[in-house]
Amino acid sequence: MQPTHRPLAWGIIGCGKVTELKSGPAFNKVAGSRLVAVMRRNAALAQSYAERHGVPRWYDDADALINDPEVNAVYIATPPDSHHLYALKVAAAGKVCCVEKPMAPSHRECREMTAAFEAAGLPLFVSYYRRSLPRFAQVKQWLDGGEIGAVRHVHWSFARAPNAFDTAQTANWRTDPAVAAGGYFEDLASHGLDLMLHLLGDITLA
């Protein structure tokens, strides 16, 4: 079992848009954490990311990053269809893992990922960061303190018209059934569902 209290040296698999301003730079802003390697299938884009963000090493092969001896934690920021594949490899390599939401396209894959990290004695995190946002933390405090009464019913509605990117007929993993079978629901509603579980507790009957 790999100790998890030592400084985390992160490697990112899939250094796309979500890692540019939000998650990627954060690894160098947290105490005991640093970003040491990135991977993208397009070597030129991986190199560009590394140079722009001051990352020491870049790869165009996920296995090379996972097996980098300096990397002891891996952030999987690829589209959801590859989360299961990469997560199992990270577990087998004995490294901490954080995977982008949604965790995986199926319940079976999620269970297999969880089991692999439990067997390895290592943590597996999913990037549901909205739990920590101040406005939701305030709602959690009100609910836990009984300040706004008991919640008996929740109605949540989300809809929007296709944007220019959706209709451009260019590559878009969010609308590709082979990559994200649930489309935007899979990508965005997973945040809302996780938040409901955080605020109200686990679902006991479906």
N, C-alpha and C positions, 0 to 999 in steps of 0.2 A: 504493500500500500504506500502510495506517495504522500508525504506530508503536505498539508494544504496551508500551513501557517507561514511558510517561507514566501518571500516576494514572488508575485506572479509575473511571469514573462509570457505575454500573450502573443499568439499568432492568429491572424484573421484569415479565414477561408471565404473568399467572395467579397473583395473590397469594392463594392459598388456604392450607389448613391447613399444608402442608409448609413454607411460608415464615414462618409466624407466630413460631415459637420456634427453628427450626433454621437454615434458610439465610438468611432475610431479614435478621435483625439482624447476622449474621456479616459482611455486606458493609461495615458501619460499624466493625467491630472489627479488620479487617486493615489493616496499613499500606499506604498507596497505593491505598486503595479506599474508595468511598462509594456509598451508595444515594441516587439523585437522583429516581427516578420509578418509579411502579408502574402496572400496567394490569390491570383486570378488566372483563369485559363488563357486569357490574352496577355502574353508576356510583356508587351509594350505598355499596356494599361497598368499591369502590376508594378512595373518599374517606375512609371510615372507617379503612381500613388506613393510608393516608397520614398521617392525623391522629394515630392511635395510635402510629405508629412514627417520627414526625417527618420524613416524606419530603416534600420540597418540592413535588412535582407528582404528579398522578394523571390517568389517562386511562381511557376506556372503549372505546378503539379501539387495537388493536395497532400498526397502521401509524403512528399518531401518535407512539407511544412509540419505535418503531424509528427514526423519522426526526427525533426530538428532537435538535437539534444538540449539546446538552450531554451526551447519552447516548453513550458510546463502547463500551459492553459491555452485552450483553443476556442475561439469565438466563430461559430458557423453562421455566416450572414448570407447564405445562398438562398435561392427560392426553395419552397418547402419540399419539393420532390426529392431533394438530395440530403435532407437533414438526417434521416435515419441512417443512410449509408455512411456519412462522415462521422456521425456521433458514435456509431459502433466502433469505427476505427480509432477514434480518440480514446474511447474506453479501453480498447485493447492495448493502446500505447501507454495506459496508466496516467492519463492527464485530465485535469479539470476541464469542464466544458460548459460553455454558454451557447445556447442555440437560439436563433431568431424565432419569433412567433410567426405562424402557428408552429407548435412543436413538431408536428408531422401530419401528413394527410389522413392517417387512419389511427384508430384506437389501438390496433394491434402493434403498429410501429411505435407508438408512444410507450406502450407497455414493455416492448423489447428494449427500447432505449433506457427506460428507467431501471429495468432488471440488470442491464449490463453495467450501469454505474453503481448500483447497489452491490453487485457481485465484486466490483473492483474497489469498493469502499471509498468512492470519490463522488463529489457533488456534480450534479447536472442542473444547470439553471436555464430558464426560459425568459426571454427578454420582454416580460410584461412590466415595463417601467411605470405605467400609469398608476399603479398602486401607490407609488411614492410621491406623486404630484400633490402639491399643497391643497388644491381644491378637493381632491378625493380623500386626502388624509383628514380634512375637516369633516367631510360627510361621514367617514368611518368613526370619527370621534363622537359625532352627534348620535349615530346609530348605537354604538356601544354603550353610550351613557344614557340611552333612553330619552334623549332630549327632544326627539321629534316623533315619539310614539313608535308603535310596532308596525313594521312593514307587512302588509297583507297582500299586496299585489304590485307587480312591476310591469309596466308597458314601455317598451323601447322600440322606436321606429327609426330606421335609417334608410334613406333613399337619395339618389342623385342621378342626374342625367349623365350620359357618357361625355367625357371630356375630349379634348382634341387628341390626346395621346391614345385614347381608347379607339378612336375612329381612324387613326392614321394608317392602320394596316401594317404597322411595324411590329417588331418583336415586343411583346408585353406579357410577362409571365403571369400576371394577375388575371388575364383573360384567356390563358392557354389551359384547356382542361387537362392536358397531359402533365402539367406542372402544378397547377392549383385547381383541383377539380371543383372547388367551391367558389372560384372566382374572387371577387372583392369581399364577399361574405367571409371566405376563409381568411383573407388577409386582415380585414378591418374588424369584423364582428368578433373575432377571437379576443381582441382587446376588451370589447364590451362584456363578453361572457366571463372572461377572467375577472374583470372588475366586479361583476355581480357576485361571483363566488367569494371574492375578497370581502365585499361589504356585507353580504347576507349569509354566507356559509355555504358548505357543499350541498349539491343537489342530492336529495335522499330518495326521490321518486321521480321517474321520467315517464 
